[in-house]
Amino acid sequence: MCGIVGYIGNREAYPIILNGLKRLEYRGYDSAGIALYDGTGIQMAKTKGKVSDLESRADAEISKKGSLGLGHTRWATHGVPNDINSHPHYSNSGDLVIIHNGIIENYASIKKELINRGYTFKSDTDTEVLVNLIEEIKKKEDVKLGKAVQIALNQVVGAYAIALFDRKKPDEIVVARLGSPLAIGIGENEFFVASDATPFIEFTNNAIYLKDEEMAIIRLKKGVKVRKIKDDSLVDPYIHELQLNLEQIEKGGYDHFMLKEIYEQPKVIKDTYRGRLLANKGIIKLGGLEDHINKFTNADRIIIVACGTSWHAGLVAEYIFEDWARIPVEVEYASEFRYRNPVITEKDVVIAISQSGETADTLAAIKLAKERGAFVYGVCNVVGSSISRETDSGTYTHAGPEIGVASTKAFTTQITVLTMIALRLADVKGTISHSDYMMHLRELDTIPTLVEEALKSDDKIREIAYEFKDAANFLYLGRGYNFPVALEGALKLKEISYIHAEGYPAAEMKHGPIALIDEHMPVVVIAVNSNHYEKVVSNIEEIKARKGKIIAVVTEGDTTVKELADYIMEVPKTPETLSPLVTTIPLQLLSYHIAVMLDRNVDQPRNLAKSVTVE
């Protein structure tokens, strides 16, 4: 949930670390800090607030000299967001400095023991406990820093990505991970540490992604040595060649990353099916699927596990898989699935969906499914992520870096991948006619163009947003394939505008939510051409009879709903099965514009972080 950055080399560390924190601020932004070794001692600045607040404090308080340093941008877990609880943290001697992403669950008992040994604590964080535990072991066992870290991490329970150094040995950074991502950038006589590769992409294309229960000792002259935390055995790390570029992680002239990512969807949807979908030849080829296709076709059922927006993509997939491939599907919140006693057998296929590939609850669900013999297939966006390594096989989306905390292009690219999987399975099983199969391939190939058309309504949607920016509540309704889109639309509005919103199946409105409808309640209804069209029209009539304000997403040329609705947002005609890829666009834009008009921090909404790597 937090973002960590480190540097050791021959350059000035401060600008590298500060810029890296700005790029990682999507991971946490309630406080930030930086520590530099300037040749004689440690210069530290940290503060509650944004990285920009840290920059101002650093300008006033520290020299910013030194070629060794650590930086941190925080999403609080233990201890409220304030200056004292901000990272980095010192050990009691002032020799060790640490940054940490994750949670140490048994910190309280360790803290009590350290207090008995004379240690004092300035903050309320579990991280300060960890750095003092490492210091105590280093002194008591008379071992080097790396060994002390290894011993300490075998005593703690929880999740972590850590980086620390000793001011008495400023040619070394020690890092480790369990459950939280950590990348090491390999430059020429310099090394970088970060939660992901974005802080160092302009300096090197080579990176090591630590695996769970691995640590690394990074020495300026000796390079990187990776070891297993449990038994201290050496690991031969794989060096990845990064495909990112600076243009992908900059705003490109847009006011916000979220808006940029909304507008990137025609491109990234095409990138996701490029080379995999050959519509004119009737071919879908997904490498991760082809080698294991019998696992799917012979499965008793498919269980989809995910969180948040990815869970909504899973709901869309449930309709698609059952409709086309005739395989029973269950969609589970990963956070609930992992804590109950689900019935899983070796005849089940579990699909785990995650943008980051690091979602803690989804990773735990994968572990549970594998322990019980299920075949586990991953759908994620980040190459080399934990989910891509822990699953038996999988398919990457090609959304590129998604910096905005509220997910947009991840949703549509996940649906694109899941649609291709469903179509391929249906073709193999013979549960879809050849003509329908070919039609859907051709239609899927046109989706980027249809999304571009939907984006042309941006100005009109901005006008609608202005009319409803002061509403206290919203209701979102959809049926069939577009019920999950209603859920996703409500989530987007909640996330970035802080307006309460709920999504419902339209037919369920009369089973409770209709009591909320009056002249002050905006109701967003997805009313595109579908098998449920007449039913949705009836639901709109019920809203209108109770004076609700109707904002309808309709197919271009619609006249029936247009006469009933107060406002309409038109999308191009699309087969119902593929319509979520298009109907979600106006809902993303509506949420975005309302949030901007309310002066919300669109890319970094309060209390949220992009990658939920803690439970």
N, C-alpha and C positions, 0 to 999 in steps of 0.2 A: 504493500500500500504506500510505502514511502519510497522516495527516490534517493539513491546514493551515487556519489561520484568520487573518484580518487585519481590522483596523478602522481607519478614519479618519473623524473627524467631530467632533461637539460633546459626545458622551457620554464617560463614563469607559470606556476601552477594556477594562480588566482583566476586569470581570464578563462582558462580552460574549464575550471571547476564551476565558475559562476555561469558561464554559458551553458554548461551541461545541466546545471540545476534548472535553468530556464526551460530547457527542453524536457526535463523530467517533471516539471511542476504539475503535469496532469496526474501524477501518481500521489500527490499530497501537497497541500498548500496552506496549512494552518500555521506553520512556522518553518524556519530555515536557519542553517548555520554553516560555517566554514572554519577549518583549522589549517594553518600553514606552518611549516617548519622553516624559519628564516635563516638558519645557520647557527643560531645560538639558543633559540627557544621557540615556543609555540605562540603564534598569533591567532587569536580566536575571536570571531564575531558571530553572534546568533541572536535571533529575535522572533517573537511572535509575528505572524503575518506572511506576506508573500516574499518571493525572492527579490523583488524590487525593494522591499523594506530592508532586506539583508544587505543589498548593495549600498543603500544609503548609510546603514550603520557601519559597514566595513570601510567606506570612504572616510568616516569620522573617527574610527577607533583603531584601525590596524594599518600596518605598513604595506601589507599585501605582497611582500617579498617572499621568495622561496620557491623551490622546484619540487617540493613534496607537500601534498595536501589532501584533505578530505572535505567533502561537502554533503549536505543532507537537506532534503525538503520533506516535511513530515505530514503524515496523516495520523492523528493521535490515537493511540490505543491505551497505554498506561500513562496517566498524568494528563491534566488539561493542557491545551495549547497555551504556553507562555514562554517567556525568555529562558527561564531556568530549565524547563523540560525539553527545550529544543536541543537537537543534536548539533555538533558532536558532544561527547561527554568525556571528561577526564577520569582517570583513576585517582585514588587519594593522594598518591605521591606526585601526581602531575606529569608522570612519565608517559603513560599510555593514553592514547586518544582513540575513540571508537565512534563509528556510525553503524546504525542497525535498522533493518527493515524486518518486521515480524513481531512475534510475541514469545516471551519466555514465561511459560505457564507456572513453573515452580520457583519464580523469582522471590516470592515472599519468604519461603523457608530458607533459601540461600541468603537473602538479605539479613534475616534474623541471626544466622550463624556468623555472618561477617561483622555485624554489629557487636556480637559477643567477643569478636577478635579485635575490636577497636576501630573498625571502619566507620566512617560517617558518610552521610548522603545528603546532597544538596537538592536533588530532584525527586520526583515521584515515579521515575521511569524504571522499567525492568532493565533497560540498557545500561544504566549506571551500575546496577547490581552485577551485570555480566562483566563489565570491564574490570571491576574490582575483584571479582572471582578469578579472572585471568591473572591479575596482578598478584593475588594471594598465592595462587599455584606457582607462578613464576618464581616468587621468593622462597616459598616453602620447599619446592622440589628442586630449586636451583637449576632451572631449565631455560632454554631459549624461548623467545616469544611464540614461535610456531608450535613448539611442543606444549607450551602452557595453554594455548588456544585449543589444541586437540584434546587435552585432558579435560579442560573446562566444558567443552561442548559435549563430551560424553557424560557430563553430570547434569546438563540442563534438559528440560522437556519443553518442546514448542517448535516454533518455526523461526527461521532467521536467514538473512543475508547480512554479513558483517564485513567491515573493513577496519583495520586498526594499524597503528604504527607506534613505535617506541621512540621518543625524542633522543634517546641515547644511542639509537641505531637507525639513523635517518636514511639508510640506503635500502629500506625494506618496508613493504606493506604485506600484511597477512589478511587473507580473505577466506570466507567460508560460506556455504549455503545449505539450507534444508528447508524446502517448501517455498522459498522466495528466490526470484531469479537473480543471477549475477553473471555479468560478462566481463572478460578481461581483454582489452584491446592490446595487440602486440604491434608496437611501432619499432622504429630504428633507434635503439638506445633509449627507449621510453616505453612506459606502460600506463594503461588507463584501466580504471575499474568503474563499472556503472551497472545500474539495474537493467538497462538495455543498451544497445549499441549507439543510440542517437547522440550521446554526448561526445563521441569521438570519431564519428564517421568521416569528418574532413581530414583526420590525421592518419587513419589506417583502415584498410579493408579486411584486416585479419583479426579474428577474435576467437577466444576460447569461452564456451558456455559451460560453467561448472554444473555438474550434476548434483542431485541431492546427496548429502552426506560426503561431499568433497570439500577440501580446503586447498588453498594455494599459497605458497610463499613466493612473493615477487621481489626479486633482488635486482637492483639496477645493473650490476655487472654480470650476474649469473643467470638471469632470466627467470622463467616461471617453473616452479616445481609443484605438481599437483599430487595430493595424497588423499587416501580414504580417512575419514575422521575416526571411524570405529577402530581400525587396526593399524593405522599409520602406514599402510602399504602404498607404494608408488603407483601412480596412474599415468598412462601415456595419453595425454589429452589430444583431442582432435581439433585442429585449427580450421575454423569456418572462414570461407571467403564471403564477405558481406555483399549483399546486393542493393543496399540502401544508397541513396544519394541525397545531397543537401536539399535539392529542390523538393523532394518528397516530404521533408519535415519542416519546411517553411510555409508561411501562409499564402504566398504567391499572389499577393494583392488583395486577398479577401480580408474582411474585417475580423473574422474569427475562423479558427480551424474548423469548427462545426460547419459553418457555411461552405467552406472549401470542400469539406468531405461530403456534404450533401451533393454538391455540384460535380464531384468526382465519380459519382455512381455510374453514369453511362460507361465511363472508361474502365472502372474496376470490375464491373459485371462482365464486360467483354474480356478483360484480362483473366478473369476467373474461368471462363469457358474456352478461351483461346487454346487451340491445340487439343482440346478435349471433346469439343462438339463440332462435328462435321455434318452440318444439317443436310446439305444436298446429297450426301452419301449415306445418310441414315446411321451415322456412327456416333456413339458416345464411348470414349475410352478414358477411364480413370485408373491410372496405374495401381494405386493402392487398393482399388476395388477388384480389378480383374484377377489378381492372384488369389483372392479369397471369396470369389463370388458365390461359391457353393455354400459358404457359411451363411450368407444372406438368404439364398433361395431355399435352403433347407431349414431355416430358423423357425422355431415355434412362434417367436415374436421378436420385435425390436423394442428395446427400451432406450429412450432418449433422455440423457441427463444433462442439465445445463442450469444456468442462473441468469436472471435479468433478461436482457434483450435476446440473448442466445436461447433462453427458454421459450420465448415467443417464436423464434425461428423454428424451434423444435415442434411447437404446436402446428405451425403451417405444414411441417414435414409429416406430421401424423395424418393430416388429411390426404396428402399426396401419396404416401406409401400405401395407405389402406385403399385409396381409390384406384390407383394404378397397379400396384404390385400385389395387392390382396394379402398383405402380411399384417397381422395385428400389431398395433403400436401403443406403447404407454409412454407418456412424457412426464418426467419426474423433476422436481426441484432437487438439484444435487445436494443441497443443504439438508433436505428432509430424507432423501434416499439413503444417505450414508449413516443416519442415526437410527433408522428403524431396522427391522429384520426382513428385508425384501426376499421374495422367492425368486431366486436366480438359478438357472441350470446351464449346463454346457450346450444346450440347444438354443440359448438366447444370444442375440447380438445386442451389444450396448453401444450406442453412438453418443460420444461425449463432444459437446459443442462449446467452444470458448474462443473469443477473439484473441486474447493474450496467450492462451495456452498455459497459463499459470494460475488459474482460478483454484483456490485451495479446496473448496468443497467439491468441485468437479474432479480434481485429482484424487481426493479421498474416495469418491464414488467409483472411479476407475479401479483403484486398488481393491475395493470390496468386490467389484464385479469379476476381476481377474482371479481373486482368491476362490471364487465360487465357480470358476470354470467357464465363464462367458467369454465370447470373442468380443474384443473392444476395439472400436473404430473411432478415430478422432477426426473432427473437423475444426481446424483452427487456422489462424492467420499468421502466426509468428514462427518462422523457420527456426528449428532447434529448441523450441520451447519444451517445457516439461511434459505437456500432454502429447506432443508429437513423439517424444521418446518413450513414454509410458504405455501408449496404446499399441495394440498388435499391428495395426495398419491405419491408414487414414488418407485424407485429402486436404491439402492446403487451399484456403481461399487466397486470392491475390488482391486483397484490398489495399495493400501498402500500409504504412504507419497510420494508425488512427489516434490522433492526439486529443481531440475533443473528448471529454469524459462521457458525454451522452453519445452512445453508439448510433451510427447511421449507416455508413457504407458496410460495416461488418454485418449488419442485419441482412441487407440485400445480397451480399456475396455468399453468406451462409445459406440463404434460401436457394441461391443459384446452384451451389454444390449439391444440396440435398435434393433438388429437383432433378439434376442429372443422375444422381444415384438411383432415385425412384424410377426414372424412365428406363435406365439400363436394366434394372431388375425386372421391370414389367415386360420388357422386350425378351429377356432371357426366359422368363416364366410363361410367356405367351398370354398374359392377363390383360393385354391391351391390343387392340387391333392395329395392324400395320399402318393403316391410314391415319388413325389417331396418333400413333407414335410419330409418324413423319410430320404430321401437322404441328405437334407440340415442339418438335425439334426446330422446325422453321420459325415458329412463334417465339421460342426462347431466344433464337438468334436475332430477333428484331427488338428484344426488350431494351437494349441500350438506346435505340432510337426513340422508343416510346417514353423512356424515362427523360430523355432530352426534351420531348414534347411537354411532358408534365411539368418540367422545370420552368417552362415559358410562362406559367401562371403565377410566377413569383410576385409580380407587382400587385396582382389582384388579391393574392393571399395576404400580402402585407396590409392592404386596405381592410380586409376582414379582421386581421389581428388587431388593428387599431380599434375596431368596434368592441372587441371583447377583452382587451388587455386588463380591464379593471374587474373582471368577473372573479368571484370568490371560488367557484366550483365549475367543473365541466363534466359532462357525461359523454362517453364514446360508445357507440353501438355498431356492431357488425354481425353478419351471419356467415356460417360456412367458413370458407377460406379466409374471409375478412374479419372474423371474430378475433383471431390473434393480432391482426393489424389494429383493431380497436384497442386492444390491451397495450400494444406498443405505442400507439398514439397518445394514450393517457399517460403512460410512463414517461414519454419524452417531455410532455408538458409539466408533469410533476418535477422531473429532474432539474430542469433549467429555469423554469419560471417561478417555482414554489407555489403554484396554484394547485389546489386539490383537484384531482381528476380520477375518474374510475372508468374502466372499460367493462362492457357486459355483452353477452349475446343479446341481440336485439329482442328476441322473444322472451328473454328473462326479465325485461324491463317491468312487465306487469306483475312480476313476483316480488316486488319490493321497491326498486329504484324509481318507479313511476311516482311514488309519494314525494319525491324530491322536486318534481318538475313544476315550475311556475314561470312567470314572465322573466325571472332573473336567471334562469338556468339555461346556459348554452348547451345544446346537444349536438354532437358531431356524429353524423350517421353516414356510414359507408354504404352507398346505395347504387353501386354499379350494376350493369346488366349481369344477371346470374340466375340460377335456378330458384333463388329466394327473392327475386326482385319484387314480386307482388306482395309477399309477406312483409318485406321491409317497408314498402309503401304504406301498408296498413299500420305498421309501427310508427311511421312518421305522422300519419293521421291522428294516432292516439296522443302523440306529443303535441301536435298542433291544437288539439281540442283542449289541452290544458295550458295553453299559452307559452309553451316552451319555445325558445329561440333555436331554430334548426339551421345548422351548417351542414350541407350535404356534399359528399364526394360522389360525383356522378360521371357516367360515361358521356363523352362528347356527343352532343346532339339530343340528349335526354330532354324530354318536355314534361313528362308527368311529375317527376320530383321537383323539377325547376319551378313549377307552379305552386308547390306546397312549401318549399324551403324558403327561409329568409335570405340565405346566402348559399351559393354553390361554388364548388371547386371542381373543375372538369379535368378528367384524365382520358387518355386515348383508349379506344376499345381494345380489350385484351381478353383472351380466354380466362374463364373464372379461375382455373387452376393456377394460372400465372399472375393473376391480378394483384396479389400482395406486393409484387415487385414494383408495381406502379402506384397503387393506392396509398402506399406508405409515404410517398414523396410529398404530397401536399400537407400531410400531418406533421412531417418533419419541419417543413417551412413554416407552418402555422405556429408551432411551438417556438421555433427560433425567433420569429419576429415579435411574438408576445414577450419573450424573455428580454430581447434587446430594448423594446419599448419600456419595459419595467426596470431597465438599467441593471439587469442581472449579469453576473459573470458567466457568460454562456459556456466558455470552454472549461471553466473550473467552478462548477456549482458547489455551493456550501455542503460540507459534510460528506462529499462523495470523493472517490478516487477511481482511477481508470481500471486498475488491475487489482482485484480483491484477493490478495495473497495470504490473508489471515482469515480465521473462522469468524 
